[in-house]
Amino acid sequence: MKNSQPQTANYFPRDRSWHPKAYDPGYKSSVLRSPQRPLVAFPNSLSETTGPAFGHSIIGKLDNDLTLNFAQPGMSAIGERIVVQGRVLDERGQPVPNVLLEFWQANAGGRYRHKKDGYLAPLDPNFGGCGRTISADDGSYAFRTIRPGPYPWPNGPNEWRPAHIHISVFGQAFAQRLITQMYFEGDPLIPRCPIVRTIKDPAAIESLVARLDMNASAPMDSLTYRFDVILRGSRSTLFENRLEGN
């Protein structure tokens, strides 16, 4: 698998103490998924770093509204209505425009619309659980959704995932993809989660937590949470596919 260490001195180097180890027995899936041999670095090929470019024409008018993009006419998803907004930035705090962001999540009851999700929570017939948008010239993005519910998982006898939203960021080529998870401020399940506990630096965990922004919230409609995505640098957002060995 590829080593994501930058190949140019123009980038700030990664701080490997900031990112969690790929192997952590407390997170059972990592035992089989993590590399067991020394990393081998090799440069990307031209086909991996160029094209296809993503354009605004691929985005539908409801793609960034998960409350409506799967709903029947006149209906809406069930749950606490929220807006997630922020900016995509580089290591110098400069905006990164025209990147494709995809997001997916469980419904308000903590269940995914996926055939292998066997959790007993009901499916919402008006919620598909996924959407996408493109960052603006100033790096900003926003989408409307419902706050997902927590759910149990078989990592241990009684363990639950905190409420979270998966966010994928595409660059200008398919090989330029980063994936992270966004948590919610004040959730007591965050420090209990075995996946979160693989991250040893409390400041790194805080970078994955969206903050409530009452100034941007819409009265009688929805709360707003802010979540910025930092693509590179020693204090970049933690990405699932950028652990050691990826």
C-alpha positions as CSV (number, residue, x, y, z in Angstrom):
1,M,0.0,0.0,0.0
2,K,1.2,3.5,-0.6
3,N,3.0,5.7,1.8
4,S,1.3,9.0,1.8
5,Q,4.4,10.9,2.9
6,P,4.6,14.1,0.7
7,Q,7.1,13.8,-2.2
8,T,8.0,17.5,-2.3
9,A,9.7,19.8,0.2
10,N,6.9,22.3,-0.4
11,Y,4.6,20.4,1.9
12,F,4.9,20.4,5.6
13,P,5.9,16.9,6.8
14,R,3.5,14.6,8.5
15,D,3.7,14.2,12.2
16,R,3.4,10.4,12.8
17,S,2.8,10.9,16.5
18,W,-0.3,12.9,15.6
19,H,-1.8,10.1,13.6
20,P,-2.8,6.8,15.3
21,K,-1.0,3.5,14.6
22,A,-2.5,1.3,12.1
23,Y,-2.3,-1.6,14.5
24,D,-4.2,-1.3,17.8
25,P,-5.6,-4.5,19.5
26,G,-8.3,-2.4,21.2
27,Y,-9.8,-1.8,17.8
28,K,-10.2,-5.5,16.7
29,S,-10.5,-4.9,13.0
30,S,-7.1,-3.3,12.9
31,V,-5.4,-6.6,13.9
32,L,-6.1,-8.1,10.5
33,R,-6.2,-4.9,8.4
34,S,-2.9,-3.3,9.4
35,P,0.4,-4.0,7.6
36,Q,2.9,-6.3,9.3
37,R,5.9,-5.5,7.2
38,P,8.0,-2.3,6.7
39,L,6.5,0.3,4.5
40,V,7.6,0.7,0.9
41,A,7.3,4.2,-0.7
42,F,6.8,4.7,-4.4
43,P,5.7,7.8,-6.4
44,N,2.3,8.1,-8.0
45,S,2.0,7.6,-11.7
46,L,0.7,10.3,-14.0
47,S,-2.6,8.6,-14.4
48,E,-3.1,8.6,-10.6
49,T,-2.5,12.3,-10.2
50,T,-4.3,13.7,-13.2
51,G,-8.0,13.6,-14.2
52,P,-10.8,13.2,-14.2
53,A,-11.7,16.6,-12.9
54,F,-15.0,17.0,-11.0
55,G,-17.4,19.7,-12.1
56,H,-20.4,21.4,-10.6
57,S,-22.6,19.9,-13.4
58,I,-22.6,16.5,-11.6
59,I,-24.3,17.9,-8.5
60,G,-28.0,17.8,-8.3
61,K,-30.0,20.5,-6.6
62,L,-30.8,18.2,-3.6
63,D,-27.5,16.3,-3.4
64,N,-26.4,18.4,-0.4
65,D,-29.8,18.0,1.4
66,L,-30.1,14.6,3.0
67,T,-33.4,15.6,4.6
68,L,-35.0,15.7,1.1
69,N,-32.9,13.9,-1.4
70,F,-34.4,10.5,-0.7
71,A,-37.8,11.6,0.5
72,Q,-41.1,11.2,-1.1
73,P,-42.8,14.4,-2.4
74,G,-44.1,16.4,0.6
75,M,-42.1,14.3,3.1
76,S,-38.8,14.7,5.0
77,A,-36.3,12.6,6.9
78,I,-37.1,12.0,10.6
79,G,-34.8,13.4,13.2
80,E,-33.1,16.5,14.5
81,R,-32.5,18.8,11.6
82,I,-28.9,20.1,11.4
83,V,-26.6,21.9,8.9
84,V,-22.9,21.0,8.7
85,Q,-20.7,23.7,7.3
86,G,-17.0,24.6,7.2
87,R,-14.0,25.1,4.9
88,V,-11.6,22.8,3.1
89,L,-8.1,24.2,3.8
90,D,-4.4,23.4,3.1
91,E,-1.6,23.3,5.6
92,R,-1.2,27.1,5.4
93,G,-4.8,27.8,6.1
94,Q,-5.5,28.7,2.4
95,P,-8.9,27.6,0.9
96,V,-9.0,24.6,-1.4
97,P,-11.8,25.1,-4.0
98,N,-13.6,22.7,-6.3
99,V,-13.1,19.5,-4.3
100,L,-15.8,17.0,-4.3
101,L,-17.1,16.1,-0.8
102,E,-19.2,13.1,-0.2
103,F,-20.9,12.3,3.1
104,W,-22.8,9.3,4.4
105,Q,-24.3,8.4,7.8
106,A,-26.8,6.3,9.8
107,N,-30.3,7.6,10.3
108,A,-31.7,9.2,13.5
109,G,-32.1,5.7,15.0
110,G,-28.5,4.7,14.3
111,R,-29.2,2.5,11.3
112,Y,-27.6,2.6,7.9
113,R,-29.5,1.9,4.7
114,H,-27.3,-1.1,3.9
115,K,-28.3,-4.7,3.4
116,K,-25.7,-5.8,5.9
117,D,-26.8,-3.5,8.7
118,G,-28.7,-5.8,11.1
119,Y,-29.3,-3.3,13.9
120,L,-32.9,-3.5,15.2
121,A,-33.5,0.3,14.8
122,P,-36.1,1.0,12.1
123,L,-35.2,2.3,8.6
124,D,-36.5,5.8,7.7
125,P,-38.3,5.4,4.3
126,N,-37.5,9.1,3.6
127,F,-33.8,9.0,4.4
128,G,-31.1,7.6,2.1
129,G,-28.1,8.6,4.2
130,C,-25.8,10.0,1.6
131,G,-25.1,13.2,-0.3
132,R,-22.4,15.3,-1.9
133,T,-21.3,18.8,-2.7
134,I,-18.3,20.8,-4.1
135,S,-16.3,23.3,-2.2
136,A,-16.7,27.0,-3.3
137,D,-13.9,29.4,-4.3
138,D,-13.3,30.2,-0.6
139,G,-13.1,26.5,0.3
140,S,-16.5,26.6,2.0
141,Y,-19.0,23.8,1.9
142,A,-22.4,23.0,3.6
143,F,-25.0,20.3,3.7
144,R,-28.3,19.8,5.5
145,T,-29.1,16.5,7.2
146,I,-30.4,15.0,10.4
147,R,-28.2,14.2,13.4
148,P,-27.4,10.5,13.2
149,G,-28.0,8.2,16.2
150,P,-25.3,6.1,17.9
151,Y,-25.3,2.3,17.4
152,P,-23.9,-0.8,18.9
153,W,-21.1,-2.8,17.2
154,P,-19.4,-6.1,18.0
155,N,-15.9,-4.9,18.9
156,G,-16.6,-5.8,22.5
157,P,-19.5,-7.0,24.8
158,N,-21.2,-3.6,25.1
159,E,-19.6,-1.0,22.8
160,W,-21.3,1.8,20.9
161,R,-20.1,4.1,18.1
162,P,-20.7,7.8,18.9
163,A,-23.0,9.7,16.5
164,H,-20.8,10.5,13.5
165,I,-20.8,11.4,9.8
166,H,-18.4,10.0,7.3
167,I,-16.8,12.6,5.0
168,S,-14.8,11.8,1.8
169,V,-12.8,14.5,0.0
170,F,-11.8,14.0,-3.6
171,G,-9.1,16.1,-5.3
172,Q,-8.6,16.2,-9.1
173,A,-8.1,12.5,-9.5
174,F,-9.6,9.3,-8.2
175,A,-6.3,8.5,-6.3
176,Q,-6.6,11.8,-4.4
177,R,-9.2,10.7,-1.9
178,L,-9.2,11.2,1.9
179,I,-11.9,9.8,4.3
180,T,-12.6,10.9,7.8
181,Q,-15.3,10.8,10.5
182,M,-16.9,13.8,12.1
183,Y,-18.2,13.6,15.7
184,F,-20.4,16.0,17.7
185,E,-19.5,18.3,20.5
186,G,-20.4,17.0,23.9
187,D,-21.1,13.4,23.0
188,P,-20.2,11.2,26.0
189,L,-19.6,8.2,23.8
190,I,-16.6,9.8,22.0
191,P,-14.0,9.0,24.7
192,R,-15.5,5.5,25.1
193,C,-15.1,4.5,21.4
194,P,-12.3,2.0,20.7
195,I,-11.6,3.6,17.3
196,V,-11.3,7.1,18.9
197,R,-9.0,5.6,21.6
198,T,-6.5,4.6,18.9
199,I,-5.8,8.4,18.7
200,K,-3.3,9.2,21.5
201,D,-3.2,13.0,21.2
202,P,-6.3,14.7,22.7
203,A,-5.9,17.7,20.3
204,A,-6.1,15.3,17.4
205,I,-9.4,13.9,18.7
206,E,-10.7,17.5,19.1
207,S,-9.9,18.1,15.4
208,L,-12.6,15.5,14.6
209,V,-15.3,17.1,16.7
210,A,-17.8,19.5,15.1
211,R,-18.6,22.6,17.1
212,L,-22.1,23.9,17.6
213,D,-22.5,27.3,16.0
214,M,-25.6,29.0,17.3
215,N,-24.9,32.2,15.4
216,A,-25.3,30.2,12.1
217,S,-28.3,28.1,13.3
218,A,-31.7,28.8,11.8
219,P,-34.4,29.6,14.5
220,M,-37.3,27.1,14.4
221,D,-35.5,25.1,11.7
222,S,-32.1,23.6,12.4
223,L,-28.9,23.8,14.4
224,T,-25.6,24.3,12.7
225,Y,-22.3,22.5,13.3
226,R,-18.9,23.7,12.0
227,F,-16.3,21.3,10.8
228,D,-13.2,22.4,8.9
229,V,-11.1,19.9,6.9
230,I,-7.4,20.4,6.8
231,L,-5.9,18.4,4.0
232,R,-2.2,18.4,4.7
233,G,0.5,19.3,7.2
234,S,1.6,18.1,10.7
235,R,-1.8,19.0,12.1
236,S,-4.0,17.8,9.3
237,T,-7.5,16.3,9.9
238,L,-7.1,12.6,10.8
239,F,-8.0,10.5,7.8
240,E,-8.9,6.8,7.9
241,N,-7.0,6.0,4.7
242,R,-3.9,7.9,5.8
243,L,-2.8,5.8,8.7
244,E,0.5,4.1,8.7
245,G,0.7,1.7,5.7
246,N,-1.8,3.6,3.6
